[in-house]
Amino acid sequence: MLGAIELPVGIVASLFFLNEAVHGVQWFGMLLILTGIVVAEKRKVS
């Protein structure tokens, strides 16, 4: 799980620390990654 969350954390960190622009496609990609993590964790619990 920690390996999958590395990319969204990197994008958000670049937004705050480097003042880089984050585009809609990147936000959508982060949403897909986080949704995949949630789905995988729910399947483990069930």
mmCIF file as gemmi writes it, N, C-alpha and C atoms, coordinates in Angstrom:
data_model
loop_
_atom_site.group_PDB
_atom_site.id
_atom_site.type_symbol
_atom_site.label_atom_id
_atom_site.label_alt_id
_atom_site.label_comp_id
_atom_site.label_asym_id
_atom_site.label_entity_id
_atom_site.label_seq_id
_atom_site.pdbx_PDB_ins_code
_atom_site.Cartn_x
_atom_site.Cartn_y
_atom_site.Cartn_z
_atom_site.occupancy
_atom_site.B_iso_or_equiv
_atom_site.pdbx_formal_charge
_atom_site.auth_seq_id
_atom_site.auth_asym_id
_atom_site.pdbx_PDB_model_num
ATOM 1 N N . MET Axp A 1 ? 0.829 -1.186 0 1 0 ? 1 A 1
ATOM 2 C CA . MET Axp A 1 ? 0 0 0 1 0 ? 1 A 1
ATOM 3 C C . MET Axp A 1 ? 0.876 1.253 0 1 0 ? 1 A 1
ATOM 4 N N . LEU Axp A 2 ? 1.945 1.267 0.756 1 0 ? 2 A 1
ATOM 5 C CA . LEU Axp A 2 ? 2.801 2.451 0.812 1 0 ? 2 A 1
ATOM 6 C C . LEU Axp A 2 ? 3.464 2.743 -0.523 1 0 ? 2 A 1
ATOM 7 N N . GLY Axp A 3 ? 3.788 1.722 -1.271 1 0 ? 3 A 1
ATOM 8 C CA . GLY Axp A 3 ? 4.393 1.926 -2.579 1 0 ? 3 A 1
ATOM 9 C C . GLY Axp A 3 ? 3.449 2.595 -3.557 1 0 ? 3 A 1
ATOM 10 N N . ALA Axp A 4 ? 2.166 2.292 -3.455 1 0 ? 4 A 1
ATOM 11 C CA . ALA Axp A 4 ? 1.18 2.877 -4.36 1 0 ? 4 A 1
ATOM 12 C C . ALA Axp A 4 ? 0.881 4.328 -4.015 1 0 ? 4 A 1
ATOM 13 N N . ILE Axp A 5 ? 1.035 4.709 -2.785 1 0 ? 5 A 1
ATOM 14 C CA . ILE Axp A 5 ? 0.693 6.079 -2.371 1 0 ? 5 A 1
ATOM 15 C C . ILE Axp A 5 ? 1.864 7.042 -2.606 1 0 ? 5 A 1
ATOM 16 N N . GLU Axp A 6 ? 3 6.507 -3.026 1 0 ? 6 A 1
ATOM 17 C CA . GLU Axp A 6 ? 4.175 7.343 -3.255 1 0 ? 6 A 1
ATOM 18 C C . GLU Axp A 6 ? 3.936 8.387 -4.344 1 0 ? 6 A 1
ATOM 19 N N . LEU Axp A 7 ? 3.29 8.021 -5.422 1 0 ? 7 A 1
ATOM 20 C CA . LEU Axp A 7 ? 3.065 8.963 -6.528 1 0 ? 7 A 1
ATOM 21 C C . LEU Axp A 7 ? 2.156 10.125 -6.143 1 0 ? 7 A 1
ATOM 22 N N . PRO Axp A 8 ? 0.988 9.876 -5.522 1 0 ? 8 A 1
ATOM 23 C CA . PRO Axp A 8 ? 0.174 11.026 -5.113 1 0 ? 8 A 1
ATOM 24 C C . PRO Axp A 8 ? 0.887 11.935 -4.116 1 0 ? 8 A 1
ATOM 25 N N . VAL Axp A 9 ? 1.649 11.362 -3.204 1 0 ? 9 A 1
ATOM 26 C CA . VAL Axp A 9 ? 2.37 12.182 -2.229 1 0 ? 9 A 1
ATOM 27 C C . VAL Axp A 9 ? 3.431 13.022 -2.933 1 0 ? 9 A 1
ATOM 28 N N . GLY Axp A 10 ? 4.086 12.458 -3.91 1 0 ? 10 A 1
ATOM 29 C CA . GLY Axp A 10 ? 5.09 13.197 -4.665 1 0 ? 10 A 1
ATOM 30 C C . GLY Axp A 10 ? 4.496 14.367 -5.43 1 0 ? 10 A 1
ATOM 31 N N . ILE Axp A 11 ? 3.335 14.169 -6.023 1 0 ? 11 A 1
ATOM 32 C CA . ILE Axp A 11 ? 2.681 15.243 -6.768 1 0 ? 11 A 1
ATOM 33 C C . ILE Axp A 11 ? 2.228 16.357 -5.833 1 0 ? 11 A 1
ATOM 34 N N . VAL Axp A 12 ? 1.63 15.996 -4.715 1 0 ? 12 A 1
ATOM 35 C CA . VAL Axp A 12 ? 1.178 17.011 -3.749 1 0 ? 12 A 1
ATOM 36 C C . VAL Axp A 12 ? 2.377 17.748 -3.151 1 0 ? 12 A 1
ATOM 37 N N . ALA Axp A 13 ? 3.463 17.027 -2.872 1 0 ? 13 A 1
ATOM 38 C CA . ALA Axp A 13 ? 4.656 17.676 -2.333 1 0 ? 13 A 1
ATOM 39 C C . ALA Axp A 13 ? 5.245 18.659 -3.337 1 0 ? 13 A 1
ATOM 40 N N . SER Axp A 14 ? 5.249 18.286 -4.614 1 0 ? 14 A 1
ATOM 41 C CA . SER Axp A 14 ? 5.765 19.221 -5.619 1 0 ? 14 A 1
ATOM 42 C C . SER Axp A 14 ? 4.877 20.44 -5.732 1 0 ? 14 A 1
ATOM 43 N N . LEU Axp A 15 ? 3.6 20.278 -5.503 1 0 ? 15 A 1
ATOM 44 C CA . LEU Axp A 15 ? 2.673 21.408 -5.528 1 0 ? 15 A 1
ATOM 45 C C . LEU Axp A 15 ? 2.998 22.39 -4.401 1 0 ? 15 A 1
ATOM 46 N N . PHE Axp A 16 ? 3.192 21.884 -3.197 1 0 ? 16 A 1
ATOM 47 C CA . PHE Axp A 16 ? 3.409 22.75 -2.046 1 0 ? 16 A 1
ATOM 48 C C . PHE Axp A 16 ? 4.844 23.257 -1.92 1 0 ? 16 A 1
ATOM 49 N N . PHE Axp A 17 ? 5.827 22.384 -2.144 1 0 ? 17 A 1
ATOM 50 C CA . PHE Axp A 17 ? 7.211 22.762 -1.886 1 0 ? 17 A 1
ATOM 51 C C . PHE Axp A 17 ? 7.909 23.397 -3.089 1 0 ? 17 A 1
ATOM 52 N N . LEU Axp A 18 ? 7.522 22.99 -4.292 1 0 ? 18 A 1
ATOM 53 C CA . LEU Axp A 18 ? 8.193 23.504 -5.491 1 0 ? 18 A 1
ATOM 54 C C . LEU Axp A 18 ? 7.31 24.452 -6.297 1 0 ? 18 A 1
ATOM 55 N N . ASN Axp A 19 ? 6.076 24.64 -5.841 1 0 ? 19 A 1
ATOM 56 C CA . ASN Axp A 19 ? 5.107 25.501 -6.525 1 0 ? 19 A 1
ATOM 57 C C . ASN Axp A 19 ? 4.909 25.109 -7.983 1 0 ? 19 A 1
ATOM 58 N N . GLU Axp A 20 ? 4.921 23.815 -8.262 1 0 ? 20 A 1
ATOM 59 C CA . GLU Axp A 20 ? 4.675 23.336 -9.614 1 0 ? 20 A 1
ATOM 60 C C . GLU Axp A 20 ? 3.18 23.238 -9.857 1 0 ? 20 A 1
ATOM 61 N N . ALA Axp A 21 ? 2.787 23.438 -11.094 1 0 ? 21 A 1
ATOM 62 C CA . ALA Axp A 21 ? 1.374 23.332 -11.459 1 0 ? 21 A 1
ATOM 63 C C . ALA Axp A 21 ? 0.964 21.862 -11.498 1 0 ? 21 A 1
ATOM 64 N N . VAL Axp A 22 ? -0.205 21.581 -10.962 1 0 ? 22 A 1
ATOM 65 C CA . VAL Axp A 22 ? -0.77 20.23 -11.029 1 0 ? 22 A 1
ATOM 66 C C . VAL Axp A 22 ? -2.012 20.321 -11.903 1 0 ? 22 A 1
ATOM 67 N N . HIS Axp A 23 ? -2.004 19.568 -12.995 1 0 ? 23 A 1
ATOM 68 C CA . HIS Axp A 23 ? -3.07 19.64 -13.985 1 0 ? 23 A 1
ATOM 69 C C . HIS Axp A 23 ? -4.186 18.656 -13.661 1 0 ? 23 A 1
ATOM 70 N N . GLY Axp A 24 ? -5.309 18.849 -14.31 1 0 ? 24 A 1
ATOM 71 C CA . GLY Axp A 24 ? -6.48 18.013 -14.069 1 0 ? 24 A 1
ATOM 72 C C . GLY Axp A 24 ? -6.221 16.538 -14.286 1 0 ? 24 A 1
ATOM 73 N N . VAL Axp A 25 ? -5.413 16.213 -15.281 1 0 ? 25 A 1
ATOM 74 C CA . VAL Axp A 25 ? -5.101 14.807 -15.548 1 0 ? 25 A 1
ATOM 75 C C . VAL Axp A 25 ? -4.336 14.198 -14.373 1 0 ? 25 A 1
ATOM 76 N N . GLN Axp A 26 ? -3.466 14.986 -13.755 1 0 ? 26 A 1
ATOM 77 C CA . GLN Axp A 26 ? -2.714 14.485 -12.604 1 0 ? 26 A 1
ATOM 78 C C . GLN Axp A 26 ? -3.628 14.269 -11.407 1 0 ? 26 A 1
ATOM 79 N N . TRP Axp A 27 ? -4.563 15.193 -11.176 1 0 ? 27 A 1
ATOM 80 C CA . TRP Axp A 27 ? -5.527 15.006 -10.08 1 0 ? 27 A 1
ATOM 81 C C . TRP Axp A 27 ? -6.37 13.76 -10.333 1 0 ? 27 A 1
ATOM 82 N N . PHE Axp A 28 ? -6.783 13.563 -11.584 1 0 ? 28 A 1
ATOM 83 C CA . PHE Axp A 28 ? -7.577 12.381 -11.929 1 0 ? 28 A 1
ATOM 84 C C . PHE Axp A 28 ? -6.761 11.11 -11.71 1 0 ? 28 A 1
ATOM 85 N N . GLY Axp A 29 ? -5.494 11.131 -12.069 1 0 ? 29 A 1
ATOM 86 C CA . GLY Axp A 29 ? -4.625 9.974 -11.845 1 0 ? 29 A 1
ATOM 87 C C . GLY Axp A 29 ? -4.47 9.649 -10.371 1 0 ? 29 A 1
ATOM 88 N N . MET Axp A 30 ? -4.323 10.702 -9.558 1 0 ? 30 A 1
ATOM 89 C CA . MET Axp A 30 ? -4.223 10.479 -8.108 1 0 ? 30 A 1
ATOM 90 C C . MET Axp A 30 ? -5.514 9.871 -7.57 1 0 ? 30 A 1
ATOM 91 N N . LEU Axp A 31 ? -6.646 10.348 -8.079 1 0 ? 31 A 1
ATOM 92 C CA . LEU Axp A 31 ? -7.934 9.795 -7.657 1 0 ? 31 A 1
ATOM 93 C C . LEU Axp A 31 ? -8.034 8.317 -8.018 1 0 ? 31 A 1
ATOM 94 N N . LEU Axp A 32 ? -7.58 7.962 -9.215 1 0 ? 32 A 1
ATOM 95 C CA . LEU Axp A 32 ? -7.603 6.553 -9.618 1 0 ? 32 A 1
ATOM 96 C C . LEU Axp A 32 ? -6.701 5.698 -8.728 1 0 ? 32 A 1
ATOM 97 N N . ILE Axp A 33 ? -5.528 6.196 -8.422 1 0 ? 33 A 1
ATOM 98 C CA . ILE Axp A 33 ? -4.603 5.447 -7.558 1 0 ? 33 A 1
ATOM 99 C C . ILE Axp A 33 ? -5.202 5.233 -6.176 1 0 ? 33 A 1
ATOM 100 N N . LEU Axp A 34 ? -5.736 6.303 -5.592 1 0 ? 34 A 1
ATOM 101 C CA . LEU Axp A 34 ? -6.309 6.196 -4.249 1 0 ? 34 A 1
ATOM 102 C C . LEU Axp A 34 ? -7.56 5.312 -4.244 1 0 ? 34 A 1
ATOM 103 N N . THR Axp A 35 ? -8.355 5.375 -5.308 1 0 ? 35 A 1
ATOM 104 C CA . THR Axp A 35 ? -9.525 4.496 -5.415 1 0 ? 35 A 1
ATOM 105 C C . THR Axp A 35 ? -9.084 3.041 -5.494 1 0 ? 35 A 1
ATOM 106 N N . GLY Axp A 36 ? -8.036 2.772 -6.253 1 0 ? 36 A 1
ATOM 107 C CA . GLY Axp A 36 ? -7.512 1.408 -6.337 1 0 ? 36 A 1
ATOM 108 C C . GLY Axp A 36 ? -7.027 0.891 -4.996 1 0 ? 36 A 1
ATOM 109 N N . ILE Axp A 37 ? -6.397 1.755 -4.222 1 0 ? 37 A 1
ATOM 110 C CA . ILE Axp A 37 ? -5.937 1.353 -2.891 1 0 ? 37 A 1
ATOM 111 C C . ILE Axp A 37 ? -7.12 0.997 -2.001 1 0 ? 37 A 1
ATOM 112 N N . VAL Axp A 38 ? -8.145 1.839 -2.009 1 0 ? 38 A 1
ATOM 113 C CA . VAL Axp A 38 ? -9.33 1.597 -1.171 1 0 ? 38 A 1
ATOM 114 C C . VAL Axp A 38 ? -10.011 0.292 -1.576 1 0 ? 38 A 1
ATOM 115 N N . VAL Axp A 39 ? -10.164 0.063 -2.874 1 0 ? 39 A 1
ATOM 116 C CA . VAL Axp A 39 ? -10.818 -1.159 -3.349 1 0 ? 39 A 1
ATOM 117 C C . VAL Axp A 39 ? -10 -2.392 -2.942 1 0 ? 39 A 1
ATOM 118 N N . ALA Axp A 40 ? -8.693 -2.313 -3.108 1 0 ? 40 A 1
ATOM 119 C CA . ALA Axp A 40 ? -7.851 -3.453 -2.728 1 0 ? 40 A 1
ATOM 120 C C . ALA Axp A 40 ? -7.918 -3.737 -1.239 1 0 ? 40 A 1
ATOM 121 N N . GLU Axp A 41 ? -7.938 -2.69 -0.425 1 0 ? 41 A 1
ATOM 122 C CA . GLU Axp A 41 ? -8.015 -2.888 1.026 1 0 ? 41 A 1
ATOM 123 C C . GLU Axp A 41 ? -9.372 -3.457 1.437 1 0 ? 41 A 1
ATOM 124 N N . LYS Axp A 42 ? -10.441 -3.011 0.787 1 0 ? 42 A 1
ATOM 125 C CA . LYS Axp A 42 ? -11.767 -3.554 1.122 1 0 ? 42 A 1
ATOM 126 C C . LYS Axp A 42 ? -11.856 -5.02 0.746 1 0 ? 42 A 1
ATOM 127 N N . ARG Axp A 43 ? -11.232 -5.412 -0.36 1 0 ? 43 A 1
ATOM 128 C CA . ARG Axp A 43 ? -11.263 -6.816 -0.759 1 0 ? 43 A 1
ATOM 129 C C . ARG Axp A 43 ? -10.488 -7.685 0.223 1 0 ? 43 A 1
ATOM 130 N N . LYS Axp A 44 ? -9.413 -7.153 0.803 1 0 ? 44 A 1
ATOM 131 C CA . LYS Axp A 44 ? -8.639 -7.9 1.797 1 0 ? 44 A 1
ATOM 132 C C . LYS Axp A 44 ? -9.471 -8.17 3.04 1 0 ? 44 A 1
ATOM 133 N N . VAL Axp A 45 ? -10.24 -7.162 3.461 1 0 ? 45 A 1
ATOM 134 C CA . VAL Axp A 45 ? -11.027 -7.27 4.686 1 0 ? 45 A 1
ATOM 135 C C . VAL Axp A 45 ? -12.191 -8.244 4.509 1 0 ? 45 A 1
ATOM 136 N N . SER Axp A 46 ? -12.789 -8.231 3.34 1 0 ? 46 A 1
ATOM 137 C CA . SER Axp A 46 ? -13.979 -9.084 3.095 1 0 ? 46 A 1
ATOM 138 C C . SER Axp A 46 ? -13.634 -10.537 2.981 1 0 ? 46 A 1
